[in-house]
Amino acid sequence: MIHARTSELSTRLRAGEPVRLSFHYHTREISKFINSILMKLLSGMDMAYLQGPVENILREMIVNAVKANSKRVYFQKKNMNILDKVEYEEGMEDFKSFIVDEREAIVSELKLNGYKVELILKQEKEGVRVLVRNNNPLLPTEEERIRYRIEKARKYNDFSDMYLDIGDEQEGEGYGIPLTVLFLRNAGLGEDHFSIRSNGKITQSAFTIPYSIHPIEFKTKIQDQIFNEIEGLPSLPEYINELQTLCNQPDVSIVDLANKVSFDPSLAASVLKLSNSGGFITARRIENLQDAIMIIGLKNLNAILLASSARKILDDHFSEFRDVWQHCNKTAFYGRLIAERAGRTAVADQVYLASLLHDLGKFVLLSVDSQMMDWITSVSVKRKMRTSTVIEEVSIGISHSMIGKIISEKWQLPDYIVEAISYHHAPLSASEQYREIVYTTYLANKLCLIEDRKFDFFFFEDEVLKHFGISSEEEFNTLHDELKGCYEGQTEMLFKN
């Protein structure tokens, strides 16, 4: 139903007809509906790569409009004069908690008082104009603060400037306009297209998606540090490449393989651990490498070679970020199980390895500035962004997905791993050849992020859910519960910390 309706609206918009949507509050359903229209609109303009920035800019505008209307509801409810400067300052102290704790009451009051927000999308000469209106004028105090924040935001060179300037303030406070300006500038949309105006009756914020844009290239201090870290990572050991070559030979000697594996104690331990895990049925405990390789097979051995080597290098350089591996372990477990349950057993092993390595780039980002990365994560979660990669791109100049891609190419990992690392947050951009692996990795990763309260079902790409035959949140939750049950019952896992 949503797909059909949003397709109709995006078609009308491309035909030159304005599209108008009116609502009282920004629910998850409304956000999903608007994001679906945006994706179809941008795809039609051959600008799907702008989905993240545009989605977040628009969300900031809508949130601000709803918040402005909610503020009126609050002051009426408290019988306080919003125009009185002293009462305004007093009221705003409690308003911050009111808007979080009294959500249902706010929605009812907004409807009762006729406060609404209107989204308008229309084609103009330069591009598609995006307007958000709420039926309340700006207060002098609000106008002053907005003007100050816009001017201040335009002085930031990158996100690190903003972080250092306001990072100590209450989480998320005052970030809306600076984030919007940075998104506009660094996505190539142009911050000059953004405006917030009031005519005494309504307040309107607006920006333009130009038909032709030229994304700017910018460098940050953190970006330089990141590339230095990547440059400092060693290549995979030569004997690993030799082992992989042996694994691909049809007449390979198991004895030769076992002898070479034994040169690396940690690799030998991983092979033995896998052969004795719940994934392989054996009548006895496997204690020598020849038997272990016979049990797990050359395909799994090849996967172990890559995963163990990658992990050893990263552990040597970034040993303090073990929680990233815990996330990757669970993602890999979920990924293999999803593939098997969906009847995609042919790619189950590839999904496992791709999922295990999907967050390679996180290690480098965290090593450069873990405090800032934690802050980026908290801001993206608090502001309900679909993924932190968008804010990484517009603030640092590179996302953890791209960093992971660069590392995986440096290590000459298989193409399907490079693809999964590159697009585990943007599955629709994956090539047809590796879409199955990328979709499964994406689904497994997001399931884990939901458990960490960093993602929401309503942010899922519909195409991926459809691909796995998931048509409702209930079906999704059933799958999730089954996977969690299997994970909790698993006593031994490869690379378990």
N, C-alpha and C positions, 0 to 999 in steps of 0.2 A: 504493500500500500504506500509506504513512504517512498520507495524507489519510483513508483509510477507517478506520484504527485510531484516529486522533486524534478523528475525528468521533464514533466509538462511545464513546470515553472521556468526551468533553465532554457527550454526550447523557446518559450515566449519571450524571455529576456534577450536571447540571441537574435530574435526576430525584430527587436526594437521596442517591445512592449515593456513598460515598467512593472516590476514585481513588488508588491507590498505585503508585509506580514505584520500583524498586530498581536501583542500579548501583554500580560500583566507582570509575569515573572519568568526568569530564564531557567526553566526546568531542564532536566537531562534530555527529555524527548524533544524539546524545542531546539536545544543545542545540536542534537543529532540531525534534526531536520534541516537546520540552516547549514550545517557542515556538508550535508549531502548536496544541497543546491550549489554551494561554493565549489565542491569538487567537480561537479558536472560542468559548471560555468567555466572554470579554469582549464579543464580538460579540453573543452570546446575551443578555447583560445590558445591551446597548445602551451599552457602555462601551469600544468599540474604541479610543477616544482614549487609554486608559490603557495600551495595549500596551507602549509604550516604557518608561515608568517601572516597570511591574510586571515586565517582562522583565529589566530590569537589576537590580532589587532581588533577584529570585529568583536571578539568576546570581551575585550577590555572596554570597548565602547558600550556594549549592551549592559555589562555589569555596572558601569558608572551611571548609566541612565536609570536602571532599576534601583540602584542605591540612592540616587537623588530623589526618586519618588518615595522610596521607603523612609527616607529622612523626614519627609513631610508627614507621613503617617505617624512616625515616632513622636514628632513634636506636637502633633494634634492630640495624640494619646496621652502625652505627659502634660498637656495644657500649658505648653511653654511657647514663648514667642520666638519663632525662628529668625525674625528680623532684628531682634535685640542681640547685640554682639556678646554681651555677658552671658545671657541665657543660652545663646548658640554654643559658646565654648563649654559651658557646663553640660549641656545636653549631649554634645558630641562625645564626651567621656564615656557615657553609658551606651551610646548608639552602637559602638563597635561590637559590644557583646549582644545587644538586642537583635541585631541583624543576623547573628549566628544562632542564637538560642530560640528566637521567636519566629522561625521561618513560616510555619503554617499560619500563624496569626497575621503576619505581614501580607501573605498572599491574599487572605480573605479581605483585609483592610484595603489593599490596593484595588481589588475588584469593587468593593463597596463604595470607595471614593472616586472611582472612575479614572484612577491613575493607570496609564498604559505606556508601552514603548512600541514604536513603529520602526520597522526596518524597511528601507526602500533601496532597491537596486535598479539602476537605469543606465542605458547607454547614452553617452554624450560624445562629443567630437574627439576628445583626447583619450577616452577609455570608459570603463564602467564605473559610474559614480556610486559609492556606498554611503548611505546616510542612516543615522540612528537618531530618532527623535523621542523625547519624553515631554509630556504636557505639563511642564513646570518651568518657570524662568530661573535663570541662574541668580543666586544671591550675590551681592557685592563681594562678600567674603570668599565665596566659591570662585567667582570670576578672578579675583586677585590671586588666589592660590593656583588656579589652573594656568594663568598667564606666567606666574613665577616658575612653575614646574616645567612648562614647555620651553621657556628660555633657558632654564638650567639644563634640561635634557639635551638641548642642542649643543651644549658645550662638551658633553661626554664624547670621548673618542671611541670608547668601547665599553663593554660591560664591566670590565675590571675597574674602570673609573667610577662607575655607578656603585659597584659593590663597596669600594673603599669609602665612598661618600655617604651612602645611606645604609650600608650593611649592618650597622649596629642598631638601627631603629627597629621597632616592633616588626616582626616577620611579615613581609608583604606590604607594609605600610608605605604609601607614597611611590610605589613602583609602577603603577598603571601607566601614567603618561611617559615616564622615561623608557619603559619597555616598548610602548607603542612607537615612540620616535626612533628607537634603535631598530625595531623591526622594519619600519618604513625605509629608513636610510640604508641599512645593510642588505635588504632584499632588493634594493634598486627601485623601489616604488616612489621614493622621494618624500622627505618629511614636509616639504612645502605644500604638498597636497592636503595635509591634515589640518583640520580646523575645528574649533568648538565655539559656537555662537548662540546667543539667546536674543529673542526679539521682544521680551517682556511677557510672552505667553508660552512659548515652547523653547526648549534647548535642543540644538542640533549639533552632532559631531559628524564629521565626514572625511573621506579620503577617496582617492581615485586609483583604480587599477589600470594603468596605461596599456594601450594596445601593443606598444613596443617599449620594452624596458632594457636597461643595460645594468645588470647587477654589478655593484662595485666590488673590487677586490681590496681587502684591507688586511693589514697585519697587526698583530698584537704582541706584546711581550710574552704572553703565555704561549702563543702560537710558536714563537721562536724556541721557547723552552721545550715544547712538545716535539718539534722536529729534531732537536738535539738529543732528546731521550730516545727517539726512534732510531736515530743514527747510531746511538751507543749500544743498541741491542745487537748481540751477535747473531750470525746466521745459524741455521740448524746444523748440528754436527755432521761431518762428512759421512761417518759410519751409518747415520740414519738414512741418508740418501742411498748408500750401498744396500742397506737392508730393504728399503722400499723397492729397489731394482730387483733384488732377489725374490721378494714377495710376488712380483709380477711375472716371474718366469714359471711356466707350466711344469717344468721338470726340476724345480728347486729341491735341494736336499734339506730335509728337516733338521738333520744333524748340523749342517753348516749354519742354518738360521739360529739354532739354539746356541751354538758356540759364539756367534757374533752378538746375540742378545745378552749373553752372560757377561760381556765386557762392561755393561752398564748395570750396576746393582739395582738402581731405582727402576729401570725399565724391566729388568727381570722380575722384580717384586710385583710390578703392575700386571705383568703377563700371568704370573702364578695366581695373583689375587682374582683376576677375571675368570680364569679357568675353574676356580673353586667357588665362584659366585652363584647365586640362585638362577642366573640366566642359562646355565649349562647343567644338564642332568648327568651326573657321574655316580658310579657305584662306590667310589673310594676317593680319598683326598689326593689331589694331584700335587706332587712334590718335586717333579723335575721338569725342565723347560721343554724337552722334546714332547712329553705327553701333553703339556699345557698348550703348545702350539697346535698339536693334533686336535685337541678339544675345541679350541676357540676358532681355528681356521685362519687362513692367510688374510682374509678380508679384515677380520677383527684385529689381527696382529698389525696390519698396516695402519689401522686407526689408532692403535695404542702407540705406535712409533711417533706419529704426529702429535698426539695429545700429550704424551709424556715429555717429549722434547720441548714443546711449547710451554708446558707448565713449568718444567725445570728452569728454563730461561727466565720466565716471568717471576717465579718464586725467588730466584737468585737476586733479581733486581727489585722486586716489589713484594717482599715477604709479608708486609704488614696488612695487605689487603685480602685476607683469606675469606672475608665475607663475600667477595665477588666470586670466588671459586664455589662457595656454597650455593650461590644463586645459579651459577652455570651448571653445577652438578644436578640440581633439581630440574632445571630447564631441559638438560639432556635426557634425564629419566622420563620426564613427561613427553618429550618429543618422540622418543622411540616408541613409547606406549601408544601415543596418538596415531603414529604411522601404522603400527601393527593392527590396532583396533579399526582403523579406517580401510584396512585391506591393502595398504601400501607397503608391504613387507620388503619389496625390492629396494626401497630407499631408506628403510628403517635405520640401518647402520650409518648411512651418510647423514641422516637427520641427527642421530646421536652425536656424531663428531662435530657437525656444524653448530649444534646447540651448545655443546661443551665449550666451543671456542668463540661463541658469538660476541662476547663482551671483552675481547682482547684490548680494545681501545680504552676501556674504562681504567685499566691499570695505569696507563700512561697519564691520563687526565688527572687521576687521583694523586699520582706521584708528584705532579707539577704543583698542584694547589688543592689539597684535599678539602680545606675549609671552604674555599670558593665553590668547589664541586658539590659539597653538601648543601651549600646555600642555594645553588642553582636547582638542585633536586627539590629542596623544600619549597622554593618559590613556584616551580612548575607543578608540584602536587597541590599546593595551597590554591593556586590560580586555575587548577583543573585543566592544565595543558595536556594534550593527547600524549606527548612525549617530550622529554627533556632535550632531545637532539635539536629541536628547532631553536631553543634558547642558547644551546651551545654554539650553533652555527652563527647566529647573529651577534653573539657576544664575544666568543673566542675566535671565531672565523673558521672553525672546524669542529665537527661532531665526533663523538667516540666511535660511531659507525665508520666514518671515513678514516680515522686513525687506525682502527682495526683492519680496514681494507689495505692500508699502506703497509702495515706490519705483515699481513698474510701474504701480500705480493712479494715482500722482501724475502719471506721464508719459502716462497714458491709453493704455497699450499694449493691443493686442488681447486679448480675453478668453482665448484659447487660450494666450497667453504668460503671462498672470497665473496661470492654472491650473497650467501646467507648472512655473513658479517656486515656486508654493505647495506642490506635492505631488511634487517630484522625489525626495524621500526617503520619501514615504508615498503611493505610487501607487494603493493600494486605496481611498483617500479621494477620488480624483478623480471628477468628474461623468461620467456615461455619454457625454455629448456630446464631451468632450475626452479620453476615456480612451486612445484610440489614440496621441495625441500625448504624453500624460503617460507612458504605459507605455514608449514608445520612448525618450523623454528619460531616464527612470529607468534603463533597461537600458544606454544609452550612457554615462551618468554613472558607473554602478557598474563598467562595464568599465574605465574610466579609473582609478577608485579602486583596483581590483584591481592594476593595473599599478604604482600607487604604494604598494602594500602597506597600503592603508587599508580594504580590504574583502575578503570571502571569499565564494566561491560558495555556501556553506551558509547565508549570510544572505539570499540572494535570496528575494523573494516568489514562492511557487510559482505563483500565479495569473498573474504576468507571464511566467514561463518557459513555462507552458502556453499562454499566448496566442500566443507565438512558436514553438510546436511544439518546444520544447527539453525533452526528457524525461530527460536524463542529463548528468553533468558532462563526459563525453567529447564529446557534441554541443555543449555550451556552449564547450568549449575549441577545438573545430574552428572554430566561428563566430568566436571571439575571435582566433584565429591568422589567419584570412582578413582580418578587419578591420585587424589590425596590419600585415599585409603590404601592404594597399592604402594605409594611411596612410604607411608608410615609403616607398612608391613614389611618393607624391604630391610633386611638386616645387614646385608653386605652390598656395597656399591663400589664401582670402579672410582678411584680417586676420592673416596669419602674422607673428609677431614677428621 
